[in-house]
């Protein structure tokens, strides 16, 4: 199994416009916020947990967060 993202995984789903990475980021973000009782999740913590599911660069994570509308404080 390769860690590279295939074009099929990168294409947004027609139903909601989310690609596989966006779905993983949202899932991990929700899971981590729940564990932290609703508190904000540091990006470095989110990145580490996302890496457990998919191999992406920090830039790809930031791009996904930007597409999802996450704002910096």
Secondary structure, DSSP 8 states (H G I E B T S, - for coil): ---S--HHHHS--TTT---HHHHHHHHHHHHHHHHTTT----HHHHHHHHHTT----HHHHHHHHHHHT----
